[in-house]
Amino acid sequence: MALLPSVAAGSMHGAYVPIGYSSLSNNTTTVVTFSNIPQGYQDLMIVSYVRQYTAAGISFYLRLNGNSYTHNTVILSGNGTGAASSFQSGTDGYLQVGQAATSASTSGIFASNTVHILNYANTSIYKTYLSRSAQDLNGSGYATARAGVALLTSGITSIDCVVDGLSAIASGSTFALYGVRTVNQ
């Protein structure tokens, strides 16, 4: 096993570098967008705690660069009593990467989502992602893992965060975007 070169104390402060953050203080019908994303990191990580204020649906989506493109995703899910797998495909450019708690959920319940977008700035490959989501519903709930690809080769410069019900995102929802450093950064 090769060891990484030693680094002077204080010169590296972790692999995740905060790029953007949004915390909603009111219900909103707008899309939460991270724009002008710097292209100098290896990967991107999005961490969100999402609830919607309508009961229209429970899905959390990302749209890359505001474009439409083909995408394919394999999904594994479980709810404590059973497990399932499925496949999704689409051409609209909305990647279903997680869940959003609905207004029918117990007050204060938010779905937790983590999305890792690999090689986001590389302009010669499609964009792959891995995501995990979970929601506790006071004794019930679910956990889901997804692996997918967006057939998009341009570098990712903006990300829209959207929920079912055309972004009826509830107050208290948070979205954080991180750049993942390479070993040399």
TORVEX-701422 format. One line per field, with one value per residue: residue number from 1; residue in one letter; x, y, z of N, C-alpha, C in turn. Coordinates in Angstrom, 1 decimal, always signed. Example, Ala and Ser with C-alpha at 12.3 -4.5 7.8 and 13.67 -1.06 7.14 Angstrom:
2
seq <- 1 2
type <- a s
n_x <- +13.2 +12.8
n_y <- -5.7 -2.2
n_z <- +7.8 +7.1
ca_x <- +12.3 +13.7
ca_y <- -4.5 -1.1
ca_z <- +7.8 +7.1
c_x <- +13.2 +12.9
c_y <- -3.3 +0.0
c_z <- +7.8 +7.9
//
This chain:
185
seq <- 1 2 3 4 5 6 7 8 9 10 11 12 13 14 15 16 17 18 19 20 21 22 23 24 25 26 27 28 29 30 31 32 33 34 35 36 37 38 39 40 41 42 43 44 45 46 47 48 49 50 51 52 53 54 55 56 57 58 59 60 61 62 63 64 65 66 67 68 69 70 71 72 73 74 75 76 77 78 79 80 81 82 83 84 85 86 87 88 89 90 91 92 93 94 95 96 97 98 99 100 101 102 103 104 105 106 107 108 109 110 111 112 113 114 115 116 117 118 119 120 121 122 123 124 125 126 127 128 129 130 131 132 133 134 135 136 137 138 139 140 141 142 143 144 145 146 147 148 149 150 151 152 153 154 155 156 157 158 159 160 161 162 163 164 165 166 167 168 169 170 171 172 173 174 175 176 177 178 179 180 181 182 183 184 185
type <- m a l l p s v a a g s m h g a y v p i g y s s l s n n t t t v v t f s n i p q g y q d l m i v s y v r q y t a a g i s f y l r l n g n s y t h n t v i l s g n g t g a a s s f q s g t d g y l q v g q a a t s a s t s g i f a s n t v h i l n y a n t s i y k t y l s r s a q d l n g s g y a t a r a g v a l l t s g i t s i d c v v d g l s a i a s g s t f a l y g v r t v n q
n_x <- +0.9 +0.6 +1.7 +0.2 +1.8 +3.4 +1.8 +2.1 +1.2 -2.0 -2.1 -4.0 -7.4 -9.5 -11.4 -13.8 -15.1 -17.0 -19.2 -21.7 -24.8 -28.2 -30.9 -34.2 -36.4 -39.1 -42.0 -41.7 -42.2 -40.3 -37.4 -34.5 -31.4 -28.0 -25.5 -22.9 -20.9 -17.7 -15.1 -12.9 -12.7 -12.6 -15.0 -18.6 -20.6 -23.9 -25.8 -28.9 -31.8 -35.1 -38.4 -41.7 -44.5 -46.9 -48.9 -48.3 -46.4 -43.4 -40.8 -37.4 -35.4 -32.6 -31.5 -29.2 -27.3 -29.6 -30.6 -32.2 -31.8 -30.9 -31.3 -30.4 -31.1 -30.5 -32.2 -32.3 -34.3 -35.7 -37.9 -37.8 -39.4 -39.3 -37.6 -36.7 -35.9 -35.4 -35.6 -35.0 -35.6 -35.2 -35.8 -36.0 -34.2 -34.4 -33.1 -34.0 -33.1 -33.5 -35.6 -38.5 -40.0 -43.5 -46.3 -48.1 -46.6 -45.3 -45.0 -42.1 -40.5 -38.1 -36.8 -33.7 -31.0 -28.2 -26.0 -23.6 -21.8 -19.8 -16.7 -17.5 -16.7 -15.4 -15.2 -15.3 -16.7 -19.7 -22.0 -21.9 -23.7 -24.1 -26.4 -28.0 -30.8 -33.1 -35.8 -37.4 -40.4 -41.6 -41.4 -42.0 -40.9 -38.2 -35.4 -33.2 -31.0 -29.3 -27.9 -26.7 -26.6 -26.2 -26.6 -24.8 -22.2 -21.0 -19.3 -20.5 -22.1 -24.3 -26.9 -30.1 -32.4 -35.2 -38.5 -41.3 -44.5 -43.8 -41.6 -42.6 -41.3 -40.8 -40.6 -37.6 -36.3 -33.1 -30.1 -27.0 -24.0 -21.0 -17.5 -15.4 -12.2 -9.2 -6.5 -4.1 -4.9
n_y <- -1.2 +2.1 +5.1 +8.4 +11.5 +13.3 +16.1 +19.4 +20.6 +22.1 +22.9 +21.6 +21.3 +19.4 +17.3 +18.2 +21.1 +23.9 +25.3 +26.4 +27.4 +27.0 +28.0 +27.7 +30.1 +30.5 +29.0 +28.1 +28.5 +28.5 +27.3 +26.0 +27.1 +26.5 +28.3 +29.3 +27.4 +26.6 +25.1 +23.7 +21.4 +17.8 +16.3 +16.8 +17.3 +17.2 +18.0 +17.6 +18.5 +18.0 +19.1 +19.3 +21.5 +20.7 +17.9 +16.6 +14.9 +12.9 +13.1 +14.1 +16.1 +16.7 +19.1 +19.5 +22.1 +23.3 +21.9 +19.6 +16.1 +12.7 +10.2 +7.6 +5.4 +3.2 +1.8 +1.1 +0.1 +0.2 -0.5 -1.4 -3.6 -4.8 -5.1 -3.6 -3.3 -1.2 +0.3 +3.4 +5.6 +8.5 +11.5 +14.1 +15.5 +15.8 +14.5 +12.0 +12.0 +11.6 +11.9 +13.8 +14.9 +15.0 +17.3 +15.8 +14.3 +13.8 +16.8 +18.7 +16.7 +15.8 +14.8 +13.2 +13.7 +12.8 +13.5 +12.5 +13.7 +12.6 +13.5 +16.0 +18.2 +17.3 +17.3 +15.3 +13.0 +11.2 +12.3 +10.8 +9.7 +9.0 +8.4 +8.7 +8.4 +9.0 +8.7 +9.1 +8.1 +8.3 +5.6 +4.2 +4.4 +4.8 +3.9 +4.7 +3.9 +5.1 +4.7 +6.4 +7.8 +10.7 +11.6 +13.7 +15.8 +18.2 +20.4 +20.7 +23.6 +24.7 +23.8 +22.8 +22.5 +20.6 +19.7 +17.4 +18.6 +20.9 +22.3 +23.0 +23.8 +23.4 +25.7 +25.7 +23.7 +22.7 +23.1 +22.2 +22.7 +21.1 +21.1 +18.5 +17.9 +17.0 +14.7 +16.3 +18.9
n_z <- +0.0 -0.9 +0.6 +1.2 +0.4 +3.0 +4.6 +5.4 +8.7 +9.0 +6.3 +4.8 +4.8 +4.9 +2.7 +1.6 +0.3 +1.1 -1.2 -1.8 -0.1 +1.0 +3.0 +3.7 +4.8 +4.4 +2.9 -0.5 -4.0 -5.9 -7.7 -6.1 -6.9 -7.6 -9.0 -11.4 -10.7 -9.6 -11.5 -10.6 -8.9 -8.1 -7.8 -7.0 -4.2 -2.9 -0.2 +1.3 +3.2 +3.0 +2.6 +1.5 +1.0 +0.1 -0.6 -3.0 -4.1 -3.6 -4.4 -5.0 -7.1 -9.3 -11.7 -14.2 -15.4 -16.4 -18.6 -21.0 -21.2 -21.8 -19.3 -17.0 -14.4 -11.7 -9.0 -5.5 -2.8 +0.5 +3.3 +5.8 +6.1 +3.7 +0.5 -2.6 -6.1 -9.0 -12.2 -13.8 -16.6 -18.6 -20.6 -19.9 -18.4 -15.7 -12.8 -10.7 -7.6 -4.9 -2.0 -0.8 +2.2 +2.7 +3.2 +4.6 +6.3 +9.7 +11.6 +11.3 +10.2 +7.8 +4.7 +4.2 +2.0 +0.1 -2.5 -4.8 -7.3 -9.8 -11.3 -12.4 -13.9 -16.1 -19.6 -21.4 -20.8 -19.8 -17.1 -14.0 -11.1 -7.6 -5.1 -1.9 +0.2 +2.9 +5.1 +8.1 +9.5 +12.1 +13.1 +10.8 +7.4 +5.0 +3.1 +0.4 -2.3 -5.1 -8.4 -11.1 -14.5 -16.4 -19.7 -20.5 -21.5 -21.1 -18.8 -15.4 -14.5 -13.3 -10.9 -10.5 -7.8 -7.2 -6.3 -6.3 -7.3 -8.5 -7.2 -4.6 -2.0 +1.4 +4.2 +6.2 +4.9 +3.7 +1.7 +0.6 -1.1 -2.0 -3.0 -4.0 -3.2 -5.0 -4.3 -4.6 -4.1
ca_x <- +0.0 +1.4 +1.2 +0.2 +2.9 +3.0 +1.3 +2.3 +0.0 -2.7 -2.2 -5.1 -8.5 -10.5 -11.7 -15.0 -15.0 -18.3 -19.4 -23.0 -25.8 -29.5 -31.8 -35.4 -37.2 -40.5 -42.4 -41.4 -42.5 -39.2 -36.4 -33.3 -30.3 -26.6 -25.0 -21.5 -20.1 -16.3 -14.7 -11.6 -12.7 -12.8 -16.4 -19.5 -21.5 -25.0 -26.5 -30.2 -32.9 -36.1 -39.8 -42.6 -45.6 -48.1 -48.8 -48.4 -45.5 -42.3 -39.5 -36.4 -34.7 -31.6 -31.4 -27.9 -27.1 -30.9 -30.7 -32.8 -30.8 -31.3 -30.7 -30.7 -30.8 -30.8 -32.7 -32.5 -35.0 -36.2 -38.7 -37.7 -40.1 -39.1 -36.7 -37.1 -35.0 -36.1 -34.8 -35.7 -35.0 -36.0 -35.2 -36.3 -33.1 -34.6 -32.6 -34.7 -31.9 -33.9 -37.0 -38.9 -41.1 -44.7 -47.0 -48.8 -45.6 -45.3 -44.4 -40.6 -39.8 -37.5 -36.1 -32.3 -30.5 -26.8 -25.8 -22.2 -21.6 -18.4 -16.0 -18.5 -16.1 -14.8 -16.1 -15.3 -17.4 -21.1 -21.9 -22.5 -23.9 -24.5 -27.2 -28.6 -31.9 -33.8 -36.8 -38.1 -41.8 -42.1 -41.5 -41.9 -40.0 -37.6 -34.0 -33.0 -29.8 -29.4 -26.7 -27.2 -25.8 -26.8 -25.9 -24.4 -20.8 -20.5 -19.0 -21.7 -21.9 -25.4 -27.7 -31.4 -32.9 -36.6 -39.3 -42.6 -45.4 -43.1 -40.8 -43.3 -40.4 -41.2 -39.7 -36.8 -35.5 -31.7 -29.4 -25.6 -23.1 -19.5 -16.6 -14.6 -10.8 -8.3 -5.4 -3.1 -5.4
ca_y <- +0.0 +3.4 +6.2 +9.7 +12.3 +14.1 +17.4 +20.3 +20.8 +23.3 +23.3 +21.0 +21.5 +18.5 +17.0 +18.9 +22.6 +24.5 +26.2 +27.2 +26.9 +27.7 +27.5 +28.4 +30.6 +30.6 +28.1 +28.7 +27.8 +28.6 +26.3 +26.4 +27.0 +26.8 +28.7 +29.7 +26.4 +26.5 +23.9 +23.2 +20.3 +16.5 +15.9 +17.6 +16.7 +17.9 +17.4 +18.3 +18.1 +18.5 +18.8 +20.1 +22.0 +20.1 +16.4 +16.3 +13.8 +12.8 +13.0 +15.2 +16.0 +17.7 +19.4 +19.9 +23.1 +23.7 +21.3 +18.3 +15.1 +11.4 +9.8 +6.2 +5.2 +1.9 +2.2 +0.0 +0.8 -0.7 +0.2 -2.1 -4.9 -5.4 -4.4 -3.6 -2.7 -0.8 +1.1 +4.6 +6.3 +9.7 +12.4 +15.5 +16.2 +15.8 +13.3 +11.8 +11.6 +11.4 +12.1 +15.0 +14.6 +15.7 +18.0 +14.8 +13.7 +14.5 +18.1 +18.7 +15.6 +16.2 +13.7 +13.5 +13.3 +13.0 +13.1 +12.6 +13.7 +12.3 +14.1 +17.0 +19.2 +16.7 +17.5 +14.2 +11.9 +11.5 +12.6 +9.7 +10.1 +8.1 +9.1 +8.0 +9.2 +8.3 +9.5 +8.4 +8.5 +7.8 +4.1 +3.7 +5.2 +4.1 +4.3 +4.4 +4.2 +5.2 +4.9 +6.8 +8.5 +11.7 +11.6 +15.1 +15.8 +19.6 +20.6 +21.2 +24.9 +25.1 +22.7 +23.2 +21.5 +20.6 +18.7 +17.2 +19.8 +22.1 +23.0 +23.5 +23.5 +24.0 +26.4 +24.8 +22.9 +23.2 +22.6 +22.6 +22.2 +21.0 +20.6 +17.4 +18.1 +15.8 +14.5 +17.3 +20.3
ca_z <- +0.0 -1.0 +1.6 +0.6 +0.9 +4.2 +4.4 +6.6 +9.5 +8.7 +4.9 +4.2 +5.8 +4.6 +1.3 +1.2 +0.4 +0.9 -2.4 -1.6 +0.9 +1.0 +4.0 +3.4 +6.0 +4.0 +1.8 -1.8 -5.3 -6.9 -7.7 -5.5 -7.9 -7.4 -10.3 -11.5 -10.0 -10.0 -12.2 -10.1 -8.0 -8.7 -7.7 -6.3 -3.2 -2.5 +1.0 +1.5 +4.1 +2.1 +2.9 +0.7 +1.8 -0.5 -0.6 -4.4 -4.4 -2.6 -5.1 -5.0 -8.4 -9.7 -13.1 -14.4 -16.4 -17.0 -19.9 -21.1 -21.6 -21.4 -18.0 -16.6 -13.0 -11.0 -7.6 -4.5 -1.7 +1.5 +4.2 +7.1 +6.0 +2.4 -0.3 -4.0 -7.1 -10.2 -13.2 -14.4 -17.7 -19.0 -21.5 -19.6 -17.7 -14.2 -12.2 -9.4 -6.8 -3.5 -1.5 +0.0 +3.1 +2.3 +4.3 +5.4 +7.3 +11.0 +11.6 +11.6 +9.5 +6.6 +4.1 +4.1 +0.7 -0.2 -3.9 -5.2 -8.8 -10.1 -12.5 -12.9 -14.8 -17.3 -20.7 -22.4 -20.3 -19.2 -15.7 -13.2 -9.7 -6.6 -4.1 -0.8 +0.8 +3.9 +5.8 +9.2 +9.7 +13.4 +13.2 +9.5 +6.6 +4.0 +2.7 -1.0 -2.9 -6.6 -9.2 -12.4 -15.5 -17.2 -20.9 -20.7 -21.5 -20.7 -17.4 -14.7 -14.0 -12.5 -10.5 -9.9 -6.9 -7.5 -5.7 -6.9 -7.1 -9.1 -6.2 -3.4 -1.0 +2.7 +5.1 +7.0 +4.0 +3.5 +0.5 +0.7 -2.2 -1.7 -4.0 -3.4 -3.6 -5.3 -3.4 -4.7 -3.9
c_x <- +0.9 +0.8 +1.2 +1.3 +2.5 +2.7 +1.5 +1.1 -0.7 -2.8 -3.4 -6.2 -9.7 -10.8 -12.9 -14.9 -16.4 -18.3 -20.6 -23.9 -27.0 -30.3 -33.1 -36.1 -38.7 -40.7 -42.1 -41.8 -41.5 -38.2 -35.2 -32.2 -29.0 -26.0 -23.6 -20.6 -18.7 -16.0 -13.4 -11.6 -12.9 -14.3 -17.3 -20.3 -22.6 -25.7 -27.8 -31.1 -34.2 -37.5 -40.6 -43.8 -46.9 -47.9 -48.8 -47.5 -44.3 -40.9 -38.7 -35.5 -33.6 -31.7 -30.1 -27.9 -28.4 -31.2 -31.7 -31.8 -31.4 -30.6 -31.2 -30.3 -31.3 -31.1 -32.8 -33.2 -35.5 -36.9 -38.7 -38.5 -39.9 -38.1 -37.1 -36.0 -35.8 -35.1 -35.6 -34.9 -35.9 -35.2 -35.4 -35.2 -33.3 -34.2 -33.3 -33.6 -32.3 -35.4 -37.2 -40.0 -42.3 -45.4 -47.8 -47.9 -45.7 -44.5 -42.9 -39.8 -39.4 -36.8 -34.6 -31.7 -29.0 -26.5 -24.3 -22.2 -20.2 -17.9 -16.9 -18.0 -15.5 -15.7 -16.0 -16.0 -18.9 -21.0 -22.7 -22.7 -24.3 -25.3 -27.8 -29.7 -32.6 -34.8 -37.4 -39.5 -42.4 -42.4 -41.6 -41.0 -39.3 -36.1 -33.9 -31.6 -30.0 -28.0 -27.2 -26.2 -26.7 -26.0 -25.6 -22.9 -20.2 -20.2 -20.2 -21.4 -23.1 -26.2 -29.0 -31.9 -34.5 -37.3 -40.6 -43.5 -44.7 -42.4 -41.7 -42.5 -40.7 -40.1 -38.9 -35.9 -34.1 -31.0 -28.0 -24.8 -21.7 -18.7 -15.7 -13.2 -10.2 -7.3 -4.4 -3.6 -5.1
c_y <- +1.2 +4.4 +7.5 +10.5 +13.1 +15.5 +18.2 +20.6 +22.2 +23.6 +22.6 +20.9 +20.6 +18.4 +17.8 +20.4 +23.2 +25.5 +27.0 +26.6 +27.7 +27.1 +28.4 +28.8 +30.7 +29.5 +28.9 +27.9 +28.0 +27.5 +26.9 +26.1 +27.3 +27.1 +29.1 +28.7 +26.4 +25.2 +23.3 +22.0 +18.9 +16.2 +17.0 +16.8 +17.6 +17.2 +18.3 +17.7 +18.8 +18.1 +19.7 +20.5 +21.6 +18.6 +15.8 +15.1 +13.8 +12.8 +14.3 +15.0 +17.0 +17.9 +20.0 +20.9 +23.5 +23.0 +20.1 +17.3 +13.8 +11.0 +8.4 +6.0 +3.8 +2.3 +1.0 +0.7 -0.3 +0.2 -0.5 -3.5 -5.6 -4.5 -4.5 -3.0 -2.3 +0.0 +2.2 +5.1 +7.5 +10.5 +13.9 +16.2 +16.3 +14.5 +13.1 +11.2 +11.3 +11.6 +13.4 +14.5 +15.5 +16.4 +17.0 +14.1 +14.5 +15.8 +18.0 +17.6 +16.1 +14.9 +14.1 +12.9 +13.7 +12.6 +13.4 +12.5 +13.6 +13.0 +15.1 +18.0 +18.6 +16.8 +16.4 +12.9 +12.3 +11.7 +11.4 +10.3 +8.9 +8.9 +8.2 +9.0 +8.3 +9.3 +8.6 +9.0 +8.0 +6.4 +3.5 +4.6 +4.3 +4.7 +3.9 +4.8 +4.2 +5.3 +5.3 +7.5 +9.5 +11.8 +13.1 +15.2 +17.2 +19.6 +21.2 +22.6 +25.4 +23.8 +23.3 +22.1 +21.7 +19.5 +18.5 +18.4 +21.1 +23.0 +23.7 +23.2 +24.2 +24.7 +25.4 +23.9 +23.5 +22.4 +23.1 +21.9 +22.3 +20.6 +19.6 +17.6 +16.8 +15.8 +15.7 +18.7 +20.7
c_z <- +0.0 +0.0 +0.8 +1.2 +2.1 +3.9 +5.6 +7.3 +9.1 +7.2 +4.2 +5.2 +5.4 +3.1 +0.8 +1.4 +0.2 -0.3 -2.2 -0.6 +0.8 +2.1 +3.9 +4.7 +5.7 +3.0 +0.5 -3.0 -6.3 -6.7 -7.0 -6.5 -7.4 -8.8 -10.2 -10.6 -10.5 -10.6 -11.7 -9.2 -8.8 -8.9 -7.0 -5.3 -2.8 -1.3 +1.2 +2.5 +3.5 +2.6 +1.9 +1.4 +1.1 -0.4 -2.0 -4.7 -3.4 -3.2 -5.1 -6.3 -8.4 -11.2 -13.3 -15.6 -17.1 -18.3 -19.8 -21.7 -21.2 -20.1 -17.7 -15.2 -12.5 -9.5 -6.8 -3.3 -0.7 +2.6 +5.6 +7.1 +4.7 +1.6 -1.8 -4.8 -8.3 -11.0 -13.7 -15.6 -18.1 -20.0 -21.1 -18.8 -16.2 -13.6 -10.9 -8.5 -5.3 -3.3 -0.9 +0.9 +2.6 +3.5 +5.2 +6.4 +8.6 +10.9 +12.0 +10.9 +8.1 +6.0 +3.9 +2.8 +0.6 -1.6 -4.2 -6.7 -9.1 -11.4 -13.2 -13.9 -16.1 -18.5 -21.8 -21.9 -19.9 -17.7 -14.9 -11.8 -8.9 -5.6 -3.1 -0.2 +1.9 +4.6 +6.9 +9.4 +11.0 +13.5 +11.9 +8.7 +5.6 +3.8 +1.2 -1.4 -4.4 -7.2 -10.6 -13.3 -16.2 -18.5 -21.3 -20.5 -21.1 -19.2 -16.7 -14.1 -13.2 -12.1 -9.9 -9.0 -6.9 -6.7 -6.5 -6.5 -7.6 -8.0 -5.1 -2.2 +0.3 +3.4 +6.0 +6.2 +3.8 +2.4 +0.7 -0.5 -1.8 -2.9 -3.3 -4.0 -4.1 -4.3 -3.4 -4.4 -2.5
//
